[in-house]
Amino acid sequence: EVQLLESGGGLVQPGGSLRLSCEVSGFTFRSYGMSWVRQAPGKGLEWVSTIVSGTGGRTQYADSVKGRFTISRDNSKNTLSLQMNSLGADDTAVYFCVKAGGYSNGPGMYYFDSWGQGTLVTVSS
Amino acid sequence: DIQMTQSPSTLSASVGDRVTITCRASQTITTWLAWYQQKPGKAPKFLISKASSLENGVPSRFSGSASGTEFTLTISSLQPDDFATYHCQQYNDYSLTFGGGTKVEIK
């Protein structure tokens, strides 16, 4: 059974940093692309970042987080991470760790077949 | 970025109704579209990929179709477990985008 377990969310002040982790099991982690998707309270889903399978040499970011967030993976620990810096109120959301189910025109253009339960990040003073 | 416009934003229906949700892309995405179901306080659940390919285990009352840049999710006979919010997502390029969601509520 595929399992994705996020951790690291919490309350952080504007301008602060937070690191999210996602520990996975039930599949060969290194063989799948992974992403983070967030959902602000009462809002829709927003893609945040993607890292392709393997050593994670290719990454993609939404314009809203580019230069502030860094996605990474540790295949030896079956863990996906998201380092978030310079956080603002607009970053307040539940952050979901998601597993790629397949892609369209190339790795990175994913849909997602498994989702974690999410971790809440609240940016507030 | 490709914009995904879902309609309606809210839909009131009864058990047994046929329900149709539409998602329109701002440019061509061929059939690179997925659908998800989300219940309150829960993570989304994957339903359909490539516009019409049903995930294993998803009831056959769910179906998806495509016509140009317009995509449709249909529930043929709404069941109590189907009251939820539905999201579409395009994966035609690297900047993935979701529709705004359609909440299916009890009439």
Interface residues (C-beta under 8 A of the other chain):
Chain A: S35 V37 G44 L45 E46 W47 T50 Q60 A62 D63 F96 G101 G102 Y103 S104 N105 G108 M109 Y110 Y111 F112 D113 S114 W115 G116 Q117 G118
Chain B: D1 T30 W32 A34 Y36 K42 A43 P44 K45 F46 S49 E55 H87 Q89 Y91 N92 D93 Y94 S95 L96 T97 F98 G99 G100 G101
